Amino acid sequence: MQKLLNIVKMLHKFLETHRWSNMSQLHVFNCEMRVSLAHLQRITNDVAITSALYKGILQRFPGNMSLAFSYGSGIFPQNEYSPPSSNMLDFVFVVRDPFAWHKRNLEMNKQDYSGLMRFAGAKRIKNLMQNYGAFVYYNTGIPLEGRVIKYGVISEDNLVQDLVKWDTLYVAGRLHKPVHIVQHDFEASPKLLEGLKANLIGALLTSLLILPESFSETELFHTIAGLSYSGDFRMTLGEDRNKVSNIVNSNLERFQQLYYPVLEGVCETSRQMRAPLRSFIYWDKEKRRIDQDKSPQIQHLHLQKLPFHLQTSLCRVFDIEARHVRDVEEILKSAARYPDLSDVIQQSVINIVKNTNKSQSLKGILSAGPWTSIKYSGNKLKKMFKSIFVTNR
């Protein structure tokens, strides 16, 4: 009898391993294949920015950028009371050699930098940028081409790390939401394009672990958009408290354009054609609703595919009271069976975001100078109070 029980256990273990292995292959392979450059670049025709404006702005800066994109309320509407043209226009410039870029930019646009940073020079700016906060250096409040702009500079290597592993979720979090890619050199930087794909997949899988068995597309996009704001102290003091809702509700079509190819890679859209090994998520496009399997096996599958830094953050949250050190895979298997896994995932994201945002904000005071930082914070507070007034009317 004991021998028979042992054989049954071995057979069960084999079937489970085989089943999970096959599901893993189907799970992300198709998703990666469907996420293309075309959909990353796609925006609708009503964007309130002309190519001439972009051209005029980019010509002012040193070249050799592997990626430049604009984001936020200066390009995409977030509420009816604040049209994009009235807001600061935000950019991120991704460069291969931060020292060379800042050295040249100091020669071309030294007035963009605070007096302290002009005195410090390109080498110290590069060190400040790459050793503190979210590895991005911002210059803000610059009048240009009839707009006021803010631009962040990050190295290509640091951005790829953030996209793939979620080291800080700072720039990667901005890329969870619709952006406008102004310039790119993906042919010379294929790892950057792969990182952008991996970042979208990570946002989807993380949100699936947070959401219940059944939810709407809008709920999915709210969850995705809110990831990078989790744990951000500015959401308590200094940001529009309706920011996430405003972003999604005003840009629902753009979120669909961004995430439909990712959803098509992991979802089934016909209940009649569901294969046994791909029955974990069903997407009703007409009703715009999604149903998912929340069994421990599927939860474990999602956990295995999460960005590395989120996995380690989750291990620290979930295993905080453990009496002995366990490896990541063992913890993930235990977490997959935990009934409140959604809370653990959310806390794990919060822990990544909160430390980075505080140190990045402190770095911003140093890089922009106290007066510019006060002005910038004042504008944020005005937006916050305005949102409170509008909501309570």
N, C-alpha and C positions, 0 to 999 in steps of 0.2 A: 504493500500500500504506500509506503514512504517513497519507494522508487517511482511509483506512478505519479505521486504528487510532485516530485522533483522534475519529472519529465514535463508535466503540465506547466509548471512555473517557467521552465526553460523555454517552452514553446510560446507561452504568453509574452515573455520578455523579447523573444525574437520577433514576434508579430508587431509588438509595440514599437520596437526599434526600427523595423522595416517600414512600418506605416509612417512614423514621424519623419524618417529619412526621405521617403517619397514626397510627402507633403512639403517638406522643406525645399525640395528641388522645384516643385511647381509654384511655390509661394512667391518667391522674389524674382525668379528668372524672367518670367513674363513681364513683371512690373518694370524691371530694368530695361527690357527691350522696347517697351512702349513709351518710355519717357524720352522724348527727342528734343533736340535743340530748338526746333521750330516752335514747339509749344512753350518752351521757356521764354522765348523772345516775344511771343504773341501778345499784343495788346489791342484793344478796340480803337476804332477811328476817332472816338470822341475825346481822347486824351488832350488836355488843355496845354500842351507843349508842342511847339513846332520844331522841326529838325534844324531850322536856321538858328533857333535859340540855343539848342544843344551844341551845334557847331561852334557858335560864338563863345560859349562857355568853355568847351574843351580846348579850343585853340589857345586859351590863356595859360594853360598848364603844360608842364613837361609831358612828352609822349611816353612811349614804352610802358603803357598800361596793358595788362593782360585782360582786364575787365573794368568797365565803368558802368554803374547803374544808378538810377535815381529811384527814390522810394518815398513813401509817406504822404502826408496831407498836402504837400506842395505840388503833387502831380495827380494823385487820386483823391476824389472827393470823400470826405468822411462825415460831413453833415451839411444841411442846407444853409446853416448860418455862417459858414466859413468856406467859401469857394477856394479851390487850389491856388488861384492867382494871388490871393491875399496872404498865403502862408509861405514860410521859409521853404526853399527848394533844397532837399537833402540829396547828397551824392555819397557814394563810396567808390574810391579809386583803388584798384588792386594792382600792385606793382611788384616787379620781380626783385628790384634792388632798392630798398627803402632809403639807404644812405645816399645813393646817387640821385634819387628822385627828390628828396628833401633839399639836397645841396643845390640842385638846379632850380627848384621852386623858390628857395630863399633868394636866389639871384633874380628870378623873374617877378616874384610876388612877395617880397619880404614884409609888406604891410599886412599880409594875412596873418602873420604870426605875432604873438604878444612880444613886448619888449624883452622880457626875460628869455623867451625862446630864440629870439633873434640873436641875443648875446650868447646863448648856449651853443648855437651852431648845429649843423646837420648831424654830427656824430651823436651828440647828447639827445637830440630829438629822436633819432633812430633808437637809441637805447631806452628812452622813456616809452616809446611806442611799443617796443617788442618785449619789454621786461615787466610791464605793469598793466593792470586792468585787462581789457579784452583784446590787447595787441593791435589796437586801432588808435590813430592820432587824428583829432578833429580840429579844424579851424572853422570858426562860426561867425555869422553876422557880416558876411562880405557882400556889399552891393555889386551886382554884375548883371549886365544886359537887362536892366529894368526890374530885376528881382533881387531878393536877398538870399544868399545861398550858404549852406553849411556843407563842408566836405570832409569825409574821413578817409584816411590812407591806411591800408593794411597790406602786409606782404602776402604774396600768393601762397607761400608755404603755410603761413598761419591760418589763412582763410580755408585752405583745403583741410587742414586739421580740424577746424571748427565745423566744417560741413560734414565731414565723415565721422568724427568722434564726439562732436558737441562738447569741445573743451570749455567753451564759455557761453555758447548759445547767443552771442551778442549779434554778430553780423549774420550768422547762420539763421538766427531767429527772424531777422528782417527778411531773409530770403524764403521763409515759410509763407510769406504773403506776396501778393502781386507786386512786381517791380518792373521798371522799364530799363531793359538792357540797352545802353546808349552805344557802347563800344565793346568789342571783345576780340580776343585772339586765341580762340579755342583750338585752332590747328596747331599752334605752338604750345598750348597748355591743355592737352586732353584730360589730364588729371583734374583740372578745375571743372570741366564739364561733367565728368563722372561724379565729382563731389556735389555739384548742384543736384544731380539726379538722386544721389544717396540721401541728401538732406530732405528732399520731398518725401521719399519713401520712409525715412525715419519719423518724420512728422505724422504721416498717416498711421504707421504702426503704433506709435505712442498714443495717439488719439483713440485708436481702436481699443487699446487696453484700458483707457479711462472711461470710455462710453459704455452704456448698457447693451443688452442684446439687440434692441431695436432703437433706431434713431433716425432723424432726418438729415438730409444733406446740410441744411443750415446749421444744425447742431454740430455736425462734424467740422464745418468751417470755423465755427465759433471756438471749438476746442483747439483746433490747429492754430488759429490766430492768437489765442490766449497763452500758448505755451511759453513764449519768450517774455511775456509780461508777468508770469508767475514768480512771485518773490521779488519783483522790482519795487523797491521802496518808493519810487516816483509815482506809482499808481495810487499810493495813499496820500502823498503830498507832492503835487506838481503836475499831475497828468489829468486829462479829461477822464472822469470815472466811467464814462460810457464809451471809452475809446475802442475796445474790442468789438462791441456791438455796432458802433458806427463804421468801423473798417469793413466788417462783413456785410452789413445791410446795404451799404452804399456801393459795394463792389462785388456783389454776389456772382455776376456773370464772369468777372475776372478770376474769381476763385474756381469757378467751374472750368474755365479754360486751363487753369494751372493744374488742377487735380483730377480732372476726368481721365486723362491718359494714365495716371497712376492707379486710379480706381479700376480702370479697365484691365489692368495687369493682374489684379488680385481678386476681382469680383466675378461672379456669374450674373448674367442678366436674364437668363431663361431657366425657370425651375425644371422644365422638361429635359434640359441638357446637362443637368448637374451630375458630375462624376463623383463617385464615393469619396475620392481623396481630395476633392475641391469643394466640399460642401460647407466650408466654414464661413463663407460670407456671400450674401445674395443682395444684389442692388436692383431695386425697382426704379428704373429711370423715369418712368412716367409719373409715378407718385413721389419720386425723389426721396425714397426711404431705403434704409439699409438694415438688414438683419444679419447678425453674426453669431457664430458658435462661440460660447464663452467657456467651453470645457477646459480642464487643466492642460490637456494635450495641445490645444490651439493656443492657449495663453503662453505655454512654454515655448511654442514655435515663434510667436511674436517676440517674446523676451530675448530669444537667441539672436534675433535680427536687429535688436536695438543698437544705436550708436554706443561705442565702447564706454565713453565717460558716463552715459546715463546708466549703463549696466552697473558700473562700479559705484555710482551714487546710490542706486537702488540697493545694492548689497550692504552698504553702510546703514541705510535706513532700516532695511528688513532684518538685518542680523545684528542690530545694535546691542542686544542683550545676550548674544551668543557667548558661551563659555569657552569655545574653542574656535580656532580659525578654520573656515571652510572655503573650498575653492568656489569660483564664480558659478560654474555649472551646477554644483550641488545647491547653491542658494537659489538660483533661478528655478530649478525644479520645485523647490519648496515654495517659493513665491507664487508659482503658477497655480498652486492649490489653495492659496490664501484667499478667503472670501472678500477681504477688503483690499485687494491688489490695486484697485483704482486709486485709493488714497495713497498707497505707497508710491505709485508712479508719479502722482502729482507732487508729493513731497520731495521726491528725487529730482524732479525738474526744478522745483523751487530752490533747492540747495545749490544747484548749478548756477542759477540766475542771480540769486541774491548777493553772493560774494563778489561775483564779477561786476555787477552793476554799481555796487558801492565803491569799489576800487577804481572803476572807470570814471565815475563821477568826480572822485577826488583828483584823478589825473586831469580831468577836464578843467578844473579850477587852475591847475598849474599851467596847462598848455594854453588856455584861452585868456588867462589873467582874471583877477577877482572882479573887475568892473563888468567885463563882458559876460562872465558867469552869472553875475547878479541880474543883469538885463535879461539874459536867456531864461533864467529861472523865474523871473517876474512874468515873462510872457507865458510860460507854462502854467503858472498859478492863475493868471487871468483866464486861460482856457478852462482850467478846472472849475473855477467859480462860475464861469459862464455856463458850463455844462450842468452844474448843480441848479442854477437858476432856471434854465430851460426845462430840466427834468421835473422840477417842483412847481412849474407854473400851473 
